[in-house]
């Protein structure tokens, strides 16, 4: 099967024959027409109804008078969040400060990450959420102790612009303050921690669990306390105990022991042996002997293994790896291997030089990695400093080897470029999820407008989950579904719950940001929709302007052509996405794009379209075969939000396009997501002719890819909706 996939034409880009030569570069849209020639990749087998009757088969009938029952989201019945604690915010802080007093700590840092520096974490590692009540995926807490008798001090949460509104809602503001990252009037959390330590009446010690901070952060504090603050504070690593865990006590959850499973070669496209060979060649080319891997998605990619329950929304598992030029050691809880299938054991037995050791042996083994008389040439590579936890680095014994440690995320850089099977499968995943969006949005319009049903944001999230669950190889959501109507859409990462949600208002914009995992790949799609009519003409004009400027920025990235071999590409593309808004004095407070894994992390570093404040990448990461998102937005607090997000594939521009001044081929994007834009919100007066032509070609390609198939499976209503939404502008 794998060989057949490798030989399939990739169908990366379909260039419309009707496009003039001077505009052909703006018309790169993929075609799904011939993708399903292989049986295991066919369109999801939805039951066919009677010829072109107006029913919705497996989902529900148009003739139903009542709203059908919808399944709960899996994280509603088996919450990925911690839920409400029985201990108040004030009591948690009192207990924490009592421990700080015992250890002589004036300032205690509580990051979001686990020891693998993961973005999403298991419940057992949600220390920041437990202590603060804030559930966003990014943030850090700083708790201070000023008066050791009264056990009083300050508590601050630092997070970015995606979460300002959410944090203000979730924090107990009687005990917590919010530090808004990137806002000039607020100190950074580092500045706040240092100032509080210096001014503390109890202790000038800043402490943390070194497993949970990166080498970059640890070195920052060690360096700045000497060079800038003349030792006015101390920075202590508290490895033997985590103070939040002590407060949490017996109520702290445990990690999953469910077994891992092998990802078949038809999806991974490359064996572990082949990947190890590439890695060892890179090590040898720089005279290195050992590579330490701590990022969970890197381990999963290397071993072609996945897990469903270790970390919500991430198909990874808790593990470490040490690779040498002859061997590879996987550190994992052995129950996760022993309870696996025969296929798993066969898969692992085919990896030459593999040793499997207990997860808890890793740090002990790491402490033995030092140069000796018999092994004087030992040279170690760790992940980038921002991705390596400080404890890991400190465990390497002082020797020539530690003095010459290199920091390079070899695997992250390798897996940016997807192989042929991964690229092919990514299109299958996009086809499925684009279809899910088309079925969902057409269903919502029918329920809200035609039937006048009251559909909640949570209902919509449940519905798209229900649709996806009928597709083969569906492996769950890649993040909490952002289903937001009206003012909720201004909360960038708002996610409705079964208990707290709003009814979708057809007279306000609705924003749906949702992604999924399939064996074929991972998706991340956002569309902003208006089901009815806006309340007045001035509001209609304003919202159309906002939406179209966001769309214009989105297309500026999607249509971009750029030279290879530049570390500035991400920053330049970010400016492209913002320029239409900047021209009107507007902006948005989040990044423009991020890498997407191949049935891996939905936010896959280090490939990003960076915010302009973030600066250039350290190296050239925009290479053919990369997949990333394009997601500009605009938000009016308390009123509305607009965002358009699709996945793009980095590919070479057509030979007809020409060469760079260095003689290289230009790079461009293949547009993978196939969900129509909202015609009601598009104002053509803000678009030029090339952009209008691109949108029309894009919508035409969606008709061609889905129209006939929708009729074949009896989805006439979805077909009619698609026909209406894809009419030329």
Buried (B, 14 or more C-beta within 10 A) or exposed (E): BBEEBEEBEBBBBBBBEEBEEEBBBBBBBBBBEEBBEBEBBEBBEBEEBEEEEEBBBBBBEBEEEEEEEBEBBBBBEEBBBBEEBEBEBEEBBBBBBBBBBEBBBBBBBBBBBBBBBBBBBBBBBBBBBBBBBBBBBBBBBBBBBBEBEEBBBBBBBBBBBBBBBBBBBBBBEEBBBBBBBEEEEBBEBBEBBBBBBBEBEBBBBBBBBBBBBBBBBBEBBEEBBEEEBEEEBBBBBBBEEBBBBBBBEEEBEEBBEBBBBBBBBBBBBBBBEEBBEEBBEBBEEEEBBBBBBBBBBBBBBBBBBBBBBBBBBBBBBBBBBBBBBEEBBBBBBEEBBEEBEEEBEEBBEEBEEBEBBEBEEBBEBBEEBBBEEEEEEBBBBBBBBBBBBBBBBBBBEEBEBBEEBEBBBBBBBBBBBBBBBBBBBBBBBBBBBBBBBBBBBBBBBBBBEEBEBEBBBBBBBBBBBBBBEBBBBBBBBBBBBBBBBBBBBBBBBBBBBBEEBBBBBBBBBBBBBBBBBBBBBBBBBBBBBBBEEBEEEEBBEBBBBBBBBBBBBBBBBBBBBBBBEBBBBBBBBBBBBBEBBBEEEBBBBBBBBBBBBBBBBBBBBBBBBBBBEEEBBEEEBBBBBBBBBBBBBBBBEEBBBBBBBBBBBBBBBBEEBEEBEEEEBBBBBBBBBBBBBBBBBBBEEBBEEBBBBBBBBBBBBBBBBBBEBBBBBBBBBBBBBBEEBBEEB
